[in-house]
Amino acid sequence: MTTYFVTGVTGKLGRAALTTLLANGVAASDIVVGVRDLARASEFDALGVTVRQTDFTQPATLATAFAGVDKLLLVSSQPSETYSRLDQHKNVIDAAKNAGVSLIVYTSLADVENSDLVLAPDHLATEQYLAQSDVAFAVVRNNWYLENELDAIKAGDFTYATGDAKIGWALIREYGEGAAKVLLADNVRQVYEFSGALHTYAELAAAVQRVSGQNVAVKAVSLAEFSAGLSASGAPSGVVDFVSALQAGIAAGNLAVASSDLADVLGRPLATLDEAVAELLK
């Protein structure tokens, strides 16, 4: 009997992974999920899985949470005001090692070793820490979630500063399913590059227009214009800097990572861009 632990289940990626484990014959009694706030436990109690308090910033909770766990899916966290993303991940890895976890699967970032995206340093450092941990591991390097563009897709209004740079969009449920399939595998590689087919923002906008039948506004701008537009919309300066840095990284080609790994792991083609857009517009 193998016991699986999934973090991040209150988010879409972790929930998709949990759903996949259950759909692939793993008994609910063999699954543990971690939540920071036990007030969220009831929605998982109904599934029959075990719920344990898991706060990445409180190492004491992790020692208890990982007791008896064989395989762990570590969904990358968000930094808090007092704890960096990397330090949270280190707490999890250390606790998992001490608990005797035999495999850690970590959700990383596309081509992280060569990426200068603003998100890359924490992901790369986590991968490096995993490699030094003496615990078997696999990293699934996720490209971009199509849901990141949901507001623009729904509004039919695209303003971007990425030029003709390509992005490997796929749906969160596909990334989550892929991570769970790696967790379930008997033999895993250390690195999987998870990506959808590569498309530009202009191609995404065209797909939205085809699917919705509505006119879609598309405006390619310079990075300076993009940042100014965010500022004019009332976005805080920290948000402006962060989102602008993402646009600059995408423009530099950091997400133009072609790979069939996700489709191969799923054992089927991914949703096409039009199909994925239609799913999000439902």
Disulfide bonds with the S-S distance in Angstrom:
none
